[in-house]
Amino acid sequence: MVGSFQWESYREALLFLATASVVVPLFHRLHVSPVLGFLLAGACLGPFGLGRLAQTHAFLAPLAIADVEQVARVAEFGLVFLLFMIGLELSWERLVRMRRLAFGLGLAQVFVCAAALAVVGHFWFGLDLAPAILMGAALAMSSTAIVIAVLAETRHLNKTPGRAAFAVLLTQDLMVAPLLFFVTVLADAKAGLTGVAIFWTFLPALFVLGVLILGGRLLLRPMFRLVAAAQSTELFMAACLLVVVGSGVASAAAGFSMGLGAFIAGLLLAETEFRREIEITIEPFKGLLLGVFFVSIGAGLDIGVVLRDPIPIMLNACGLVALKALVIFVLARAFRLPGAVGGEIALLLAPGGEFAFVLLTSAIGAGVLPGGQGADAMVVVTLSMFAIPALGRLGASFARAKTPAELQAEFAHLAPEGDVASGRVVIIGFGRVGALVGEMLKRHDIPFVAIDDAVELVASRRDEDVDIYWGSATRRELLLACGVAQARALVVTVPNPRAAEEIVRFAHEARADMTIVARARDAGHATRLYEAGASDAIPETIEASLQLAETVLVDIGVPMGFVIASIHERRDEYRELLKPKSEAARQRQVARAAIRGRVMARRRLGSASIDSGAARTNPDVKGEEGGPE
C-alpha cells in the first residue's frame, strides 16, 4: 500500500503552499509586493525553470511544477473569487454612479488601444487585418487580478485612481464575451456560416445571462436565510462556495467569462444582510487562489525564448506598455481626470492581462491567428505583467499630498455650515464609537451633528441621512465656524490621542462651562484630557474592566443593586483619581477609596447573611428577586 502512493499528484499543491509560506513573509519584510514574489516563484519553479533542469538532473524534479495546465485550471478560480469579492463591495446603485467611467473611459480605452495596436500589428508585423484586430483587442486587456492587488496594497483602491482603474477593468471583463464571439464569427466565416446562424448561436448566451441575474435576485436571499437559520458554519461556507463556483460555471457555459458570473453574484449579494459574513468566509479562499493564479502566470513564461532572443522581446514588451500608457493617459485627461490620476491608471493598465491568454489561445485554436505570432504575443504579455507592481508603485508616487487649503477647496460642499452645532450635541469622529453614540442620542430624540475628516465615511453616512460634515476638528477655525460655543455638549471619539487633546482644549477655550466627554486610550491619556478641559474622560481599558467585573459579579449571584452601586462608586473613584490635583489631595483620595472599599465589603457580607437567612426561612425564595429557582 505504501509503495503504491503517488505523491506526484500532490506535488503542485505542496509546492504552492511552501511558496506561499516563504514568499509572502519574505517580500513583506523586503517591502516588495508579494504579487511579484509569486510571479518570480512561478517562473523559477515552472517547466521553463527548474522543470527544464529536472530533465537532466532528476533530484530537482520534486521542486518543479510539471503540469502547468492543471495548475492553471485551479488558478482561474483566483480571478473568479476576486471578481466576486469586488461585486460584493459594490451595489447596482454604485455601479450606475460609475457609468461615466465604466461605459465612457472604459469603452474608449478598449476600442482606442485595440485600434492602435491593430495598426501596429498590421503594418509593422504584417498580420492580416482580422487577426491584427483580434490581437490588438487581446493586448488592450489589462490584468484585473494584479492591478486590484497592487491598488489594495498601495491603499488607492477606494480613491479616485482605484475607482477609475476598476471601472476600466470592469468594462474589459464585460468585453471578453463579445471578443470571444468575434473569434467565433471569424472562425465560422471561414467555415461558411451565415450571419443568421451566428446570431442564433449567440442568443442562448444572452438568455442564460438574463436568467442568472433574475434567478439570483429571486433565490439568493431566501437561500441564505435558510442556511443561516441552520446556524452551521460549514453549511454557510458550502453555500458561499456554491454561489461563487456555480455562478461562474453558469456564465462560462453561456460563453462569457467565469469571472463575470461571479461578479454578478457578488453584486446581488451586496444588497443583502449577509454581505459581511460572506465576505469574511470567502476572503481566505480568494487570497490562496489568487496566489495560485500569480504562480501559474509566472510558470507560463518561457525563459528560454526570452534568453535566446531577448532584445526584440523586451522591445516589444516596452513598446506595448509605452503605447497603451500614452493612449490611456490621453483618454483619462479627455475625461477630465487629474494628471496624477491619469498617470497612475495609465501605468497600471498599460501591461497586458490574463484575458489576453484566453483570447489568444482561442484564436490560435480556431485557426484565426498564426500559432507562432500568438505564442510570441503571450510571452510579451507575461513579461509586461511582471512590471505591474513596480509600475503601480511609480504611479502611486505621482499623487502629491494635498495641502489643507486644497482639501478644503475640493470638499467645501461637505464642510459644516455656520452655527450648525448650535443647541445640539456635537460628535467629533463618526467611526464605530461615534456612530454608536449617535444612535443612542437618536433613540432619546436628542439632536446631534457629526464632524469627521474621512471623505469616504462622510459621503457614505450622508447617504444614510446622517447630519455629518467633513473637516478637521483640530483646526480651531472650523470649531468656531460651526458654532461649537453654542453646542449643548461635545463628544470627542477620535482615536488619535494628540488630536483629541487639541480638540478638547479648543472647545474648552471657546466655552469653559461646556459639557465635554472624550474617549481616552488609557488612564494617562484620560488625565491629560481632564487637564485640557474635559468634563469626563472615558478610558477604554478601565471601562472594559468595569463592565467585565459587573458581568461576572451578576453571573455568580451577587445582588444586582449592590453590583451597580459598587461599579458606579468605583467609576467615581477612578474619575477622581484621574482628574489632575496635588499629590497630597491624591493620597487623601486613595485613603478614602480604601475606606469605602472596606465599607462596601461589610455591606456585601451583611447582604449575603440576610439572603442566606431568607433562604433558610423560605426555601422557595432565592436572593433579592424573590423568584423561584
C-alpha positions as CSV (number, residue, x, y, z in Angstrom):
1,M,0.0,0.0,0.0
2,V,2.8,2.4,0.9
3,G,4.6,1.7,-2.4
4,S,1.5,2.5,-4.5
5,F,1.3,6.0,-3.2
6,Q,1.7,8.5,-6.0
7,W,3.0,11.7,-4.3
8,E,3.3,13.4,-7.7
9,S,-0.4,14.0,-7.6
10,Y,0.1,16.4,-4.6
11,R,3.4,18.0,-5.8
12,E,1.9,21.2,-7.2
13,A,-0.3,21.8,-4.1
14,L,2.7,21.2,-1.7
15,L,4.9,23.4,-3.8
16,F,2.4,26.2,-3.8
17,L,1.8,26.0,0.0
18,A,5.6,26.1,0.6
19,T,5.9,29.0,-1.8
20,A,3.2,31.0,-0.1
21,S,4.7,30.3,3.4
22,V,8.1,31.7,2.2
23,V,7.2,34.3,-0.4
24,V,4.7,36.4,1.5
25,P,6.7,36.9,4.7
26,L,9.9,37.4,2.8
27,F,8.6,40.0,0.4
28,H,6.7,41.8,3.1
29,R,10.0,42.1,5.0
30,L,11.7,43.4,1.9
31,H,8.8,45.9,1.3
32,V,8.2,44.4,-2.2
33,S,4.8,43.3,-3.5
34,P,4.0,39.6,-2.8
35,V,2.5,39.5,-6.2
36,L,5.9,39.9,-7.8
37,G,7.2,37.2,-5.5
38,F,4.5,34.7,-6.7
39,L,5.3,35.6,-10.3
40,L,9.0,35.0,-9.8
41,A,8.4,31.8,-7.9
42,G,6.2,30.5,-10.7
43,A,8.9,31.4,-13.3
44,C,11.6,29.6,-11.3
45,L,9.5,26.5,-10.4
46,G,7.7,26.2,-13.8
47,P,8.5,23.9,-16.7
48,F,10.8,26.5,-18.2
49,G,12.8,27.0,-15.0
50,L,13.6,24.1,-12.7
51,G,11.3,21.9,-14.8
52,R,13.8,22.1,-17.7
53,L,16.8,21.4,-15.4
54,A,14.9,18.5,-13.9
55,Q,15.1,16.7,-17.3
56,T,18.8,16.3,-16.8
57,H,19.0,16.5,-13.0
58,A,16.4,14.1,-11.6
59,F,16.9,15.3,-8.0
60,L,15.3,18.7,-9.0
61,A,12.1,17.1,-10.2
62,P,10.3,17.2,-6.8
63,L,10.8,21.0,-6.8
64,A,9.4,21.7,-10.2
65,I,5.8,22.4,-11.4
66,A,5.3,19.9,-14.1
67,D,1.6,20.2,-15.0
68,V,1.0,23.9,-15.7
69,E,-2.3,23.3,-17.3
70,Q,-3.7,21.6,-14.2
71,V,-2.5,24.5,-12.0
72,A,-4.0,27.0,-14.5
73,R,-7.4,25.4,-14.2
74,V,-7.3,25.8,-10.5
75,A,-5.7,29.3,-10.8
76,E,-8.7,30.6,-12.8
77,F,-10.8,30.4,-9.7
78,G,-8.5,33.1,-8.2
79,L,-9.8,35.6,-10.6
80,V,-13.4,34.3,-10.1
81,F,-13.2,34.8,-6.3
82,L,-11.6,38.2,-6.8
83,L,-14.4,39.5,-9.0
84,F,-17.0,38.0,-6.6
85,M,-15.4,40.0,-3.8
86,I,-15.3,43.1,-5.9
87,G,-19.0,42.7,-6.7
88,L,-19.7,42.2,-3.0
89,E,-18.2,45.6,-2.2
90,L,-20.3,47.3,-4.9
91,S,-24.1,47.5,-5.5
92,W,-26.2,48.2,-8.5
93,E,-26.6,51.8,-7.4
94,R,-22.8,52.4,-7.1
95,L,-22.4,50.7,-10.5
96,V,-24.8,53.2,-12.0
97,R,-22.9,56.0,-10.5
98,M,-19.7,54.7,-12.2
99,R,-21.3,54.6,-15.6
100,R,-19.4,57.6,-16.9
101,L,-16.0,56.0,-16.2
102,A,-17.1,52.4,-17.0
103,F,-19.0,53.0,-20.2
104,G,-17.1,56.2,-21.2
105,L,-13.5,55.8,-20.3
106,G,-13.6,52.0,-20.2
107,L,-15.1,51.6,-23.7
108,A,-12.8,54.3,-25.1
109,Q,-9.8,52.5,-23.6
110,V,-10.7,49.1,-25.1
111,F,-11.5,50.4,-28.6
112,V,-8.8,53.1,-29.0
113,C,-6.0,50.8,-27.6
114,A,-7.2,47.9,-29.7
115,A,-7.3,50.1,-32.8
116,A,-3.8,51.5,-32.2
117,L,-2.3,48.0,-31.5
118,A,-4.1,46.6,-34.6
119,V,-2.5,49.3,-36.8
120,V,0.9,48.3,-35.4
121,G,0.2,44.6,-35.9
122,H,-1.0,45.1,-39.5
123,F,1.7,47.5,-40.8
124,W,4.7,46.6,-38.6
125,F,4.3,42.8,-38.1
126,G,2.5,42.1,-41.3
127,L,-0.6,40.5,-39.9
128,D,-3.8,40.3,-41.9
129,L,-6.5,42.8,-40.9
130,A,-8.8,40.5,-39.0
131,P,-6.0,38.7,-37.0
132,A,-4.4,42.2,-36.3
133,I,-7.7,43.5,-34.9
134,L,-8.1,40.4,-32.7
135,M,-4.5,40.6,-31.4
136,G,-4.9,44.3,-30.8
137,A,-8.1,43.6,-28.7
138,A,-6.3,40.9,-26.7
139,L,-3.3,43.1,-26.0
140,A,-5.6,46.0,-25.0
141,M,-6.7,44.0,-22.0
142,S,-5.2,44.6,-18.5
143,S,-4.7,42.3,-15.5
144,T,-7.6,42.6,-13.2
145,A,-6.1,40.4,-10.5
146,I,-2.7,42.0,-10.3
147,V,-3.9,45.6,-10.7
148,I,-6.5,45.3,-8.0
149,A,-4.0,43.6,-5.7
150,V,-1.5,46.4,-6.2
151,L,-4.1,49.1,-5.7
152,A,-5.2,47.5,-2.4
153,E,-1.6,47.3,-1.3
154,T,-0.9,51.0,-2.1
155,R,-4.3,51.8,-0.4
156,H,-5.6,53.5,-3.6
157,L,-8.4,51.1,-4.3
158,N,-11.1,53.4,-2.8
159,K,-9.5,56.6,-4.1
160,T,-10.0,58.2,-7.5
161,P,-7.2,56.2,-9.2
162,G,-8.7,52.9,-7.8
163,R,-12.2,53.7,-8.9
164,A,-11.2,54.8,-12.4
165,A,-9.0,51.8,-12.9
166,F,-11.6,49.4,-11.6
167,A,-14.2,50.9,-13.9
168,V,-12.0,50.3,-16.9
169,L,-11.1,46.8,-15.8
170,L,-14.8,46.0,-15.3
171,T,-15.5,47.2,-18.9
172,Q,-12.7,45.0,-20.1
173,D,-14.2,42.0,-18.3
174,L,-17.6,42.7,-19.9
175,M,-15.9,42.9,-23.4
176,V,-14.4,39.4,-23.1
177,A,-17.6,37.7,-24.2
178,P,-18.1,39.8,-27.3
179,L,-14.5,39.3,-28.3
180,L,-14.7,35.6,-27.9
181,F,-17.9,35.8,-30.0
182,F,-15.8,37.8,-32.6
183,V,-13.3,34.8,-32.7
184,T,-16.3,32.5,-33.3
185,V,-17.5,34.8,-36.1
186,L,-14.1,34.8,-37.8
187,A,-13.9,31.0,-37.5
188,D,-17.4,30.5,-38.7
189,A,-16.9,32.9,-41.6
190,K,-14.0,30.7,-42.7
191,A,-16.4,27.7,-42.4
192,G,-19.1,29.5,-44.5
193,L,-21.8,30.1,-41.8
194,T,-24.2,32.9,-42.4
195,G,-24.9,35.9,-40.1
196,V,-28.3,34.5,-39.1
197,A,-26.7,31.2,-37.9
198,I,-24.1,33.1,-35.9
199,F,-26.9,35.2,-34.3
200,W,-28.8,32.1,-33.2
201,T,-25.6,30.7,-31.8
202,F,-25.1,33.8,-29.6
203,L,-28.7,34.3,-28.5
204,P,-28.7,31.5,-25.8
205,A,-25.7,33.1,-24.1
206,L,-27.7,36.3,-23.5
207,F,-30.7,34.3,-22.3
208,V,-28.6,32.5,-19.8
209,L,-27.1,35.7,-18.5
210,G,-30.6,37.2,-18.0
211,V,-31.7,34.1,-16.2
212,L,-28.6,34.3,-13.9
213,I,-29.4,37.9,-12.9
214,L,-33.2,37.3,-12.5
215,G,-32.8,34.0,-10.7
216,G,-30.1,35.4,-8.4
217,R,-32.4,38.3,-7.3
218,L,-35.2,35.9,-6.6
219,L,-33.4,33.0,-5.0
220,L,-30.1,34.1,-3.3
221,R,-31.6,36.0,-0.3
222,P,-34.2,33.2,0.6
223,M,-31.5,30.5,0.2
224,F,-29.1,32.3,2.6
225,R,-31.8,32.9,5.1
226,L,-32.5,29.1,5.2
227,V,-28.8,28.4,5.5
228,A,-28.2,31.0,8.3
229,A,-31.2,29.6,10.2
230,A,-29.4,26.2,10.5
231,Q,-26.6,28.0,12.4
232,S,-23.9,25.8,10.8
233,T,-20.6,27.4,9.8
234,E,-19.8,24.5,7.5
235,L,-23.1,24.8,5.7
236,F,-22.8,28.6,5.3
237,M,-19.3,28.1,3.8
238,A,-20.6,25.5,1.4
239,A,-23.4,27.8,0.3
240,C,-20.9,30.6,-0.3
241,L,-18.7,28.4,-2.4
242,L,-21.7,27.0,-4.3
243,V,-22.8,30.5,-5.3
244,V,-19.3,31.6,-6.4
245,V,-18.4,28.5,-8.4
246,G,-22.0,27.8,-9.6
247,S,-22.4,31.4,-11.0
248,G,-19.0,31.2,-12.6
249,V,-19.7,27.8,-14.3
250,A,-23.1,29.0,-15.5
251,S,-21.6,32.1,-17.0
252,A,-18.8,30.1,-18.7
253,A,-21.4,27.7,-20.1
254,A,-23.1,30.6,-21.7
255,G,-20.0,31.7,-23.4
256,F,-19.0,34.5,-21.0
257,S,-16.1,34.5,-18.6
258,M,-16.5,32.8,-15.2
259,G,-15.5,36.0,-13.5
260,L,-18.4,37.9,-15.0
261,G,-20.9,35.4,-13.5
262,A,-19.2,35.6,-10.1
263,F,-19.2,39.4,-10.2
264,I,-22.9,39.5,-10.9
265,A,-23.5,37.1,-7.9
266,G,-21.4,39.4,-5.7
267,L,-23.5,42.4,-6.8
268,L,-26.7,40.6,-6.0
269,L,-25.5,39.6,-2.5
270,A,-24.1,43.1,-1.8
271,E,-27.7,44.2,-1.2
272,T,-28.4,41.5,1.4
273,E,-27.9,41.4,5.2
274,F,-25.4,38.5,4.7
275,R,-22.8,40.6,2.9
276,R,-20.2,40.9,5.7
277,E,-20.4,37.3,6.8
278,I,-20.0,36.1,3.2
279,E,-17.0,38.4,2.8
280,I,-15.3,37.0,5.9
281,T,-16.0,33.4,4.7
282,I,-14.7,33.9,1.2
283,E,-11.6,36.0,1.9
284,P,-9.2,33.1,2.7
285,F,-10.1,31.3,-0.4
286,K,-9.6,34.4,-2.5
287,G,-6.2,35.0,-1.1
288,L,-4.9,31.5,-1.7
289,L,-6.4,31.1,-5.1
290,L,-5.0,34.4,-6.2
291,G,-1.6,33.2,-5.1
292,V,-2.0,30.1,-7.3
293,F,-3.1,32.4,-10.2
294,F,0.1,34.5,-10.0
295,V,2.2,31.4,-9.7
296,S,0.6,30.0,-12.9
297,I,1.2,33.2,-14.8
298,G,4.9,33.1,-13.8
299,A,5.1,29.4,-14.7
300,G,3.9,30.1,-18.2
301,L,6.9,32.4,-19.0
302,D,9.3,30.6,-21.3
303,I,12.6,31.9,-20.0
304,G,14.4,30.1,-22.8
305,V,12.6,32.0,-25.5
306,V,13.4,35.3,-23.8
307,L,17.1,34.4,-23.3
308,R,17.5,33.2,-26.9
309,D,16.4,36.5,-28.4
310,P,15.9,39.0,-25.5
311,I,16.3,42.3,-27.3
312,P,13.2,42.1,-29.7
313,I,11.0,40.6,-27.0
314,M,12.0,43.2,-24.4
315,L,11.5,46.0,-27.0
316,N,8.0,44.6,-27.9
317,A,7.1,44.4,-24.2
318,C,8.3,48.0,-23.6
319,G,6.6,49.2,-26.7
320,L,3.3,47.6,-25.6
321,V,3.5,49.3,-22.2
322,A,4.5,52.7,-23.7
323,L,1.8,52.8,-26.4
324,K,-1.0,51.8,-24.1
325,A,0.2,54.1,-21.3
326,L,0.2,57.1,-23.8
327,V,-3.3,56.3,-25.1
328,I,-4.8,55.7,-21.6
329,F,-3.3,58.9,-20.2
330,V,-4.7,61.0,-23.1
331,L,-8.1,59.4,-22.7
332,A,-8.0,60.0,-18.9
333,R,-7.3,63.7,-19.4
334,A,-10.0,63.8,-22.0
335,F,-12.4,62.5,-19.4
336,R,-11.3,65.3,-17.0
337,L,-9.3,63.2,-14.6
338,P,-6.4,64.9,-12.9
339,G,-2.9,64.4,-14.4
340,A,-1.6,62.4,-11.4
341,V,-4.6,60.1,-11.5
342,G,-4.3,59.7,-15.3
343,G,-0.6,58.9,-15.0
344,E,-1.2,56.3,-12.3
345,I,-4.0,54.4,-14.1
346,A,-2.1,54.6,-17.4
347,L,0.9,52.8,-15.8
348,L,-1.3,50.3,-14.0
349,L,-3.4,49.4,-17.1
350,A,-0.6,49.6,-19.7
351,P,0.7,46.0,-19.3
352,G,-1.2,43.1,-20.7
353,G,-3.7,40.9,-18.8
354,E,-4.8,37.4,-18.1
355,F,-7.7,37.6,-20.6
356,A,-5.2,38.1,-23.4
357,F,-4.2,34.5,-22.9
358,V,-7.9,33.4,-23.2
359,L,-8.4,35.4,-26.4
360,L,-5.1,34.4,-28.0
361,T,-5.5,30.8,-27.1
362,S,-9.0,30.7,-28.6
363,A,-7.8,32.5,-31.7
364,I,-4.9,30.1,-32.2
365,G,-7.2,27.1,-31.6
366,A,-9.8,28.4,-34.1
367,G,-7.1,28.9,-36.8
368,V,-7.7,32.7,-36.9
369,L,-4.3,33.7,-35.6
370,P,-0.9,32.1,-36.6
371,G,0.5,30.0,-33.8
372,G,4.0,31.4,-33.7
373,Q,2.9,35.0,-33.5
374,G,0.3,34.2,-30.9
375,A,2.9,32.5,-28.7
376,D,5.3,35.4,-29.0
377,A,2.4,37.8,-28.0
378,M,1.7,35.7,-24.9
379,V,5.4,35.9,-23.9
380,V,5.3,39.7,-24.3
381,V,2.1,39.9,-22.2
382,T,3.6,37.8,-19.4
383,L,6.8,39.9,-19.3
384,S,4.7,43.1,-19.1
385,M,2.6,41.7,-16.2
386,F,5.8,41.2,-14.2
387,A,6.2,45.0,-14.3
388,I,2.8,45.9,-12.9
389,P,3.9,46.0,-9.2
390,A,6.8,48.3,-10.0
391,L,4.7,50.5,-12.3
392,G,2.0,50.7,-9.6
393,R,4.5,52.0,-7.1
394,L,5.8,54.5,-9.6
395,G,2.2,55.7,-10.4
396,A,1.3,56.0,-6.7
397,S,4.3,58.3,-6.2
398,F,2.6,60.8,-8.7
399,A,-0.1,61.5,-6.1
400,R,1.1,64.6,-4.3
401,A,-0.2,65.1,-0.8
402,K,-2.8,67.8,-0.8
403,T,-2.5,70.8,1.4
404,P,-5.2,71.6,3.9
405,A,-6.3,74.5,1.8
406,E,-6.6,72.3,-1.3
407,L,-8.6,69.7,0.6
408,Q,-10.9,72.4,2.0
409,A,-11.5,73.8,-1.5
410,E,-12.1,70.4,-3.0
411,F,-14.6,69.3,-0.4
412,A,-16.1,72.6,0.6
413,H,-19.6,71.3,-0.1
414,L,-19.1,68.8,2.8
415,A,-17.9,71.4,5.3
416,P,-20.1,72.4,8.2
417,E,-22.3,75.5,7.8
418,G,-22.2,78.4,10.2
419,D,-23.8,77.7,13.7
420,V,-24.7,74.2,12.6
421,A,-23.8,73.0,16.1
422,S,-26.0,75.5,18.0
423,G,-28.2,73.7,20.6
424,R,-27.1,70.3,19.5
425,V,-24.7,67.6,20.7
426,V,-21.5,67.6,18.5
427,I,-19.8,64.3,17.9
428,I,-16.2,64.7,16.6
429,G,-15.2,61.4,14.9
430,F,-18.0,59.3,13.5
431,G,-16.4,55.8,13.2
432,R,-17.7,52.8,15.1
433,V,-17.6,54.6,18.5
434,G,-19.1,57.8,17.3
435,A,-21.8,56.1,15.3
436,L,-22.9,54.2,18.4
437,V,-23.1,57.4,20.4
438,G,-25.2,59.0,17.7
439,E,-27.5,56.0,17.6
440,M,-28.1,56.3,21.4
441,L,-28.7,60.0,21.1
442,K,-31.2,59.4,18.3
443,R,-33.1,56.9,20.5
444,H,-33.6,59.6,23.1
445,D,-34.6,62.2,20.4
446,I,-31.6,64.4,21.2
447,P,-30.4,66.2,18.0
448,F,-26.8,65.9,17.1
449,V,-24.3,66.8,14.4
450,A,-21.2,64.9,13.5
451,I,-17.8,66.0,12.1
452,D,-15.2,63.7,10.5
453,D,-12.1,64.2,8.3
454,A,-12.6,61.0,6.2
455,V,-14.3,62.0,3.0
456,E,-15.5,58.4,2.1
457,L,-17.1,58.0,5.5
458,V,-18.8,61.4,5.4
459,A,-20.2,60.6,1.9
460,S,-21.5,57.2,2.9
461,R,-23.1,58.4,6.1
462,R,-24.7,61.3,4.3
463,D,-26.3,58.7,2.0
464,E,-27.8,57.2,5.2
465,D,-29.3,60.6,6.1
466,V,-26.9,61.3,9.0
467,D,-26.3,65.0,9.6
468,I,-22.5,64.8,9.2
469,Y,-19.9,67.2,7.8
470,W,-16.3,66.9,6.6
471,G,-13.5,68.8,8.2
472,S,-10.5,68.5,10.6
473,A,-11.7,69.5,14.1
474,T,-8.1,70.0,15.1
475,R,-8.5,73.4,13.4
476,R,-9.8,76.0,15.8
477,E,-11.4,78.0,13.0
478,L,-13.6,75.0,12.0
479,L,-14.9,74.5,15.5
480,L,-15.7,78.2,15.9
481,A,-17.2,78.4,12.4
482,C,-19.7,75.6,13.1
483,G,-20.8,77.3,16.4
484,V,-19.3,74.8,18.9
485,A,-19.5,77.5,21.6
486,Q,-23.3,77.3,21.4
487,A,-23.4,73.5,21.4
488,R,-25.4,71.5,24.0
489,A,-22.4,69.2,24.6
490,L,-19.3,67.9,22.8
491,V,-18.4,64.2,22.4
492,V,-14.8,63.5,21.2
493,T,-14.3,59.9,19.9
494,V,-11.2,60.4,17.6
495,P,-8.6,57.6,18.2
496,N,-5.6,59.9,17.8
497,P,-4.7,60.9,21.4
498,R,-2.9,64.2,20.5
499,A,-5.8,65.2,18.2
500,A,-8.3,64.5,21.0
501,E,-6.4,66.7,23.4
502,E,-6.2,69.6,21.0
503,I,-10.0,69.4,20.2
504,V,-10.9,69.3,23.9
505,R,-8.6,72.3,24.6
506,F,-10.0,74.4,21.8
507,A,-13.6,73.6,22.8
508,H,-12.9,74.4,26.5
509,E,-11.3,77.7,25.5
510,A,-14.4,78.5,23.4
511,R,-16.7,77.9,26.3
512,A,-15.5,76.9,29.7
513,D,-18.8,75.6,31.1
514,M,-19.5,73.2,28.1
515,T,-20.0,69.5,28.8
516,I,-17.1,67.8,27.1
517,V,-17.0,64.0,27.1
518,A,-13.9,62.4,25.5
519,R,-12.7,58.9,24.6
520,A,-9.4,58.2,26.2
521,R,-6.9,55.4,25.3
522,D,-5.8,54.8,28.9
523,A,-5.5,56.3,32.3
524,G,-2.6,58.6,31.4
525,H,-4.5,59.9,28.4
526,A,-7.6,60.5,30.4
527,T,-5.6,62.6,32.9
528,R,-4.3,64.8,30.0
529,L,-7.8,65.2,28.7
530,Y,-9.0,66.4,32.1
531,E,-6.2,68.9,32.1
532,A,-7.2,70.1,28.7
533,G,-10.7,70.8,30.0
534,A,-12.8,67.6,29.5
535,S,-15.8,67.2,31.9
536,D,-15.4,63.4,31.6
537,A,-12.8,61.2,30.0
538,I,-13.6,57.6,29.5
539,P,-10.5,55.3,29.4
540,E,-11.2,52.3,27.2
541,T,-9.1,49.9,29.4
542,I,-10.7,50.9,32.7
543,E,-14.3,50.9,31.3
544,A,-13.9,47.5,29.7
545,S,-12.6,46.1,33.1
546,L,-15.5,47.6,35.0
547,Q,-18.0,46.0,32.5
548,L,-16.3,42.6,32.9
549,A,-16.4,42.9,36.6
550,E,-20.1,43.8,36.6
551,T,-21.0,40.9,34.4
552,V,-19.1,38.3,36.4
553,L,-20.5,39.6,39.7
554,V,-24.0,39.4,38.5
555,D,-23.5,36.0,36.9
556,I,-22.1,34.4,40.1
557,G,-25.2,35.6,42.1
558,V,-24.2,38.9,43.7
559,P,-27.4,41.0,44.0
560,M,-27.7,43.4,41.1
561,G,-28.3,46.5,43.3
562,F,-25.0,46.1,45.1
563,V,-23.2,45.4,41.9
564,I,-24.4,48.5,40.2
565,A,-23.7,50.6,43.2
566,S,-20.2,49.3,43.6
567,I,-19.4,49.7,39.9
568,H,-20.7,53.3,39.9
569,E,-18.7,54.0,43.1
570,R,-15.6,52.5,41.6
571,R,-16.1,54.5,38.4
572,D,-16.3,57.7,40.5
573,E,-13.2,56.8,42.4
574,Y,-11.3,56.3,39.1
575,R,-12.6,59.6,37.9
576,E,-11.4,61.5,41.0
577,L,-8.0,59.7,40.8
578,L,-7.6,60.7,37.1
579,K,-8.5,64.3,37.5
580,P,-5.4,66.5,38.0
581,K,-4.8,67.5,41.6
582,S,-2.0,68.0,44.1
583,E,-0.1,65.0,45.4
584,A,-1.4,65.4,48.9
585,A,-5.0,65.5,47.7
586,R,-4.4,62.4,45.6
587,Q,-3.1,60.5,48.6
588,R,-6.2,61.5,50.7
589,Q,-8.4,60.4,47.8
590,V,-6.7,57.0,47.8
591,A,-7.2,56.6,51.5
592,R,-10.9,57.5,51.2
593,A,-11.3,55.0,48.4
594,A,-9.8,52.2,50.6
595,I,-12.2,53.1,53.5
596,R,-15.2,53.0,51.1
597,G,-14.0,49.6,49.8
598,R,-14.0,48.1,53.3
599,V,-17.4,49.6,54.0
600,M,-18.8,48.1,50.8
601,A,-17.2,44.7,51.7
602,R,-19.1,44.7,55.1
603,R,-22.3,45.7,53.3
604,R,-22.0,42.8,50.9
605,L,-21.2,40.4,53.7
606,G,-24.3,41.6,55.6
607,S,-26.4,41.2,52.4
608,A,-25.1,37.7,51.9
609,S,-26.2,36.9,55.6
610,I,-29.6,38.3,55.0
611,D,-30.0,36.4,51.8
612,S,-29.0,33.1,53.4
613,G,-31.4,33.7,56.3
614,A,-34.2,34.4,53.9
615,A,-33.4,31.2,52.1
616,R,-33.5,29.2,55.3
617,T,-36.8,30.7,56.3
618,N,-38.4,30.3,52.8
619,P,-36.6,27.7,50.6
620,D,-38.7,28.8,47.6
621,V,-37.1,32.3,47.7
622,K,-33.8,32.9,46.0
623,G,-31.8,36.1,46.6
624,E,-33.4,39.5,46.4
625,E,-35.5,38.8,43.4
626,G,-37.9,36.5,45.3
627,G,-38.5,34.3,42.3
628,P,-38.4,30.5,42.1
629,E,-35.1,28.8,41.4
